[in-house]
Amino acid sequence: MNAEPALLRETLAEPTLLLSNIPEEDLEPSERNIKQCKRKICDGHYTAAVRVLSSSGVAPYTDATLDDLKAKHPFKYAPSLPHIPTDHHQLMAPPGLVLDMIKSFPRGTSCGRDGLRAQHLMDCLSGAAVAISDELITSIAQVVNLFLDGKCPKMLGEYIASAPLTPLVKPGGGIRPIVMGTVWRRLVSKVCATMIGHSLDTYLNDLQFGVGVSGGGKAILHVVNRLIEDRSDDIGLSMLLVDFKNAFNLVDREVMLQEVRIRCPAISRWVEFCYSNPARLYYGEHTLWSHQGVQQGDPLGPLLFALVLHPLICKIKDSFSLSLHAWYLDDGTIIRDTLCWELCFPDLILLATTLNRLERSIQIGINKWYQSLLRNSE
């Protein structure tokens, strides 16, 4: 622990003027990482600063990178949804909640293409402007409620939901596109996620631990360990771990919007505003389009994904007798009793086949599935 302050001082002591005068594209990856690390330290993001130091950097701005980004954002026709008058009430966000959501943005949060940062809003609500802060936050809340009520022109959806693309180099090769949406998009979605809260707990029915459950991944691990301890007299348990391929990016938006209308009608107008038409993705001077999937960085993303996946989870639950069935977003843990590995294998194959068959209806491909035998010591 004593070495950490020294490491920070040493990092900050590195000459910065030389790096700051050199264009980003002319810097070596390690130099870019140091420069970005210092920005994170100044913003108080120490965990991110350490992560940046070990980063493989940003992919070069080339035609090959552009082609890779286009391949990761294929064309798909816009969702076709019937026009149904919505009689239900949409959410109405109080100014106090909107202020809390503005404050919840981490310090130094990046901006979208429009250049507006959450810190800009905070600066307008503090200091010399504090005298009019109540009026200002009321006006901001009115804009948020305008979006929630679906009164913003639909043609603006592709801009409000737009984001710049940053292609990071993956350690094993290839690129991982990172996006940062507009503050308005993230603010309204934060409000939605908070106000919806635990209203879906009954529907998710203790099967989905990635939404509304603090430490959901650890909770699944503890349940697995407890199950093994409680079943110590059994010969063994068979566990199937399911991992979906590029799950969030391949969600069928038409299915997603239909599920939102059914399960969360109070936010349907806002979600349809963001997802019923392709959104702009900016890469340098090029404009790509987001046609499918749940957009990265959307605070509503985990909830929207869970809504799409849950009918499949329920189908699995109803089709098989399972000792444990738990999911953390797209990672599934499924355990059932077995007398021996050979006897359970056909059922596991059947289960995997069921997953492959059902996934086509929601456009999520299975990346891998593998099984492990949990043998208890005698």
HELIX and SHEET records of a PDB file:
HELIX    1   1 ALA A    3  ALA A   13  1                                  11    
HELIX    2   2 LEU A   17  SER A   20  1                                   4    
HELIX    3   3 GLU A   24  ASP A   26  5                                   3    
HELIX    4   4 PRO A   29  CYS A   42  1                                  14    
HELIX    5   5 TYR A   46  LEU A   53  1                                   8    
HELIX    6   6 ASP A   63  ALA A   71  1                                   9    
HELIX    7   7 PRO A   95  LYS A  103  1                                   9    
HELIX    8   8 ALA A  118  CYS A  124  1                                   7    
HELIX    9   9 GLY A  127  ILE A  132  5                                   6    
HELIX   10  10 SER A  133  LEU A  148  1                                  16    
HELIX   11  11 LYS A  154  LEU A  156  5                                   3    
HELIX   12  12 GLY A  157  ILE A  160  1                                   4    
HELIX   13  13 VAL A  183  ILE A  196  1                                  14    
HELIX   14  14 ASP A  201  LEU A  204  1                                   4    
HELIX   15  15 GLY A  216  ASP A  230  1                                  15    
HELIX   16  16 PHE A  248  LEU A  250  5                                   3    
HELIX   17  17 ARG A  253  ARG A  263  1                                  11    
HELIX   18  18 PRO A  265  ILE A  267  5                                   3    
HELIX   19  19 SER A  268  TYR A  275  1                                   8    
HELIX   20  20 GLY A  301  SER A  319  1                                  19    
HELIX   21  21 TRP A  341  GLU A  359  1                                  19    
SHEET    1   A 4 ILE A 175  VAL A 179  0                                        
SHEET    2   A 4 ALA A 163  VAL A 169 -1                                        
SHEET    3   A 4 ALA A 279  TYR A 283  1                                        
SHEET    4   A 4 HIS A 286  SER A 290 -1                                        
SHEET    1   B 4 LEU A 324  TYR A 328  0                                        
SHEET    2   B 4 ASP A 331  THR A 338 -1                                        
SHEET    3   B 4 GLY A 236  LYS A 245 -1                                        
SHEET    4   B 4 GLY A 365  ARG A 375 -1                                        
END                                                                             
